[in-house]
Structures are given as C-alpha cells and as structure tokens.
Amino acid sequence: GDTRQEVVPAWATAFALVEPSQTSSSSDDPPSALVWPLEGSEAPGRGPPAREGGAGERIYELHPGLVARISQRPGLREAAEVALPRIARDGYSAVLLVGLQECGAQPTAAAPQPLGLLAPAAALGTPEDLKAFVSRAHGLGLRVLLSIAHDGAALGATALSTFFCRGPAAGTRRFDFAQKEVLRLLLSSLRLFVDEYGIDGFRFEAVPAMVTSCCPGSAGGDSPASRYLMLANDLLRDLASCVGAPLLVSIATSTAAAPTPHGLCAPTSSGGLGFALAQDEGEEVESCQQADLVERLSTQDGAEEDWSLARFLRTSLP
C-alpha cells in the first residue's frame, strides 16, 4: 500500500487551502504549505506608541473570521472594512487578533494549538491581506496585537514531531523548550510578525500550562519554558528599540484552573518572566453546563445566523 504521508514544513510562512480530492477519504487533510515571498512586499509602518508598561490599554478582541456582512466572505479584508472603523470610533487603543495562527480549519475556527507557527491562517486571507489590515488599523490610531499559542502544535504539524516532549509527556504535543531548535523557531515567529507584518505586541496563551508542563525538568521557576518566556520578552524589548517603538506589548494569560507563575510581570533582570500585562481569564464554565447548552442549541432548526436575539436567549436560558 501507499505509505506516503503529507508533511507540513515547520518553517512554512503561508498556507494555501485546497479542495479535498475526490480520491481522498478524509476532508481533514492539512492545507498545502508555501514559502511565501515575504521579502517582495513592504511591511506596514509602526502603530501609535503604547503607554509605559502597557498601562491604560483598552483592547478589543477580534476574530476576523466572525466578522462579515451578508453575502461577504469573512476574513481579514472584511474585518478591516467593517470592524476597524467601529473599534476606533468606540475609543479602543488596540485590537487583539485571535484565531489568526494557521490551524487548517474553517475561517471561524480558533484551535488551541496551531498547525504553523510562522503563517497567518489561509482561511482568513493572504499575508498581504494581514499587512493591509495592520496598515488600516495603524491609520485609524490602533495598535495590533496577536494572540499566539507557543505551548505546542496541532496534530497535523508532522514536521514538528521531534520538537515535542518525550517520556511521560508523549502525545501531549507540548514543545520541549530545552531544545535550541524549538527556541529558534518560536523566537523567529515573534520577529517575523513584528518585522514583516508590523504587529505591535502579543498575548501568550496557556502560560501557566507552559511553565508547569510535564516535560522533564519543567517544574519550578527555572524551567526551560520559563527561560523561553524570559527570552521572548527580552527579544520584544530589543525589537522595540530596533523598529523605533517605545514598547511591544506582551500579555500573559492565566486561569483559575492553573496556578499563576511566580514573577509573571516582574522584570527578567530580577528573575521574573518579564510580561507587561497579565490577563485573568476568570472562572471556567462548568463542563456539564457547557454540554447542556450545546445540546439545547444543536437541537434547534435553521441556520444559526438566521436566529433572532430573542430566540437565542429563549434557547440558551434554562
């Protein structure tokens, strides 16, 4: 039999969506990876300066795949046209892009772990579309932040298989931060989004899970993951001075389900992780309540986009 396997390159800078072939037995095949000629297009200019330490930020969280007018395709172009003027008009200082990392799914998806670390989601548009989005946001006085998952990668990221933890953590798809090549890939992704796309900062997802990962030697404040986060924040400070920005904002997420790492926002010079801001995502909804809500919604007739607000509330409330 044919034992060939599609491999998604670890350093792919763009992906192209392809229709599943008629001979394929699965519609979940990863998209085709491309080495996009990023050097051929000009990077956006820098956004307005952030306040010292990120204080006073008013951030709007935006998934470009969830913004679209009737008959329009959701994505970065549509979000730039529809959402950005409203965000600026409502007095926000920055827009946080979520679901932008390539996960090989639909435009509305936001996978917890990406398929590619260097590529924007093909379902949302091309690299040029992302550059145009950032330029439009900067022109409206908005900084653009990017939500990134650097704790691991999706199952389809086959070329990254040697980058994950071994032993007790096998199968968790958590990065082994003790490997130099892992650090090189993750730090390179930060620099690429700053240099090529004009991104003004990042929100690091699952920081507590990274620091308390079950990889060998990962426990404690001096874990390989902690050292990576310190390196990442030091790199962002150095990049800010290189591109002429007073600050590239770095935000760490924390949840009630995991302990907050010690020194989350303390300077790296004093042993902290060096983040500018921390976001508490609050109490998680009980899984049984979530399951009950999903079941009630899934039993309703008609497309979700055709529902009225009154119908949604009647269905959602117990």
Disulfide bonds with the S-S distance in Angstrom:
Cys165-Cys215 1.24
